[in-house]
Amino acid sequence: MNRNSFLQNLIDADVVNVRQKVEIAELFSFESRNRFSIQTENGSEFGYCKEPKLDWQDALMRQFLGHWRNFDLVGTDNLGQKSFRAHHPHRWFLRHLDLYSPGDRYLGGLQQRFAWFEKRFDYLDAQG
């Protein structure tokens, strides 16, 4: 799979599921780096997304602030080739992710919308 097929999966999909990979340490309230599987609606994986490994200060901020902090995620295809970068700015309510190409061109964003029992996001293109 190459970068074009990763982007083609995103373009062709009506629904994209992003599943967080939970680690054992998180069961004991220890925050580890976020890792996600990117799947089509029928459950086949076509990419991954994770926080890059950073220094001890970032690990400390993750423990105390959780998702209420600024952080970046790196998206890859199944072969590990970088496909996008997502930036999570600080937000108190309704999360938002800014999406960038590997060349740091702004692609758009994901904006959380209110839902009672699950997290739902809308994709906004570069024009909003």
Stockholm file with secondary structure:
# STOCKHOLM 1.0

chainA/1-128         MNRNSFLQNLIDADVVNVRQKVEIAELFSFESRNRFSIQTENGSEFGYCKEPKLDWQDALMRQFLGHWRNFDLVGTDNLGQKSFRAHHPHRWFLRHLDLYSPGDRYLGGLQQRFAWFEKRFDYLDAQG
#=GR chainA/1-128 SS CCHHHHHHHHHHCSCEEEEECCCHHHHTTCCCCCEEEEEETTSCEEEEEECCCCCHHHHHHHHHHTTSSCEEEEEEETTCCEEEEEEECCCSSSCEEEEECTTCCEEEEEEEECCSSSCEEEEEETTC
#=GC SS_cons         CCHHHHHHHHHHCSCEEEEECCCHHHHTTCCCCCEEEEEETTSCEEEEEECCCCCHHHHHHHHHHTTSSCEEEEEEETTCCEEEEEEECCCSSSCEEEEECTTCCEEEEEEEECCSSSCEEEEEETTC
//
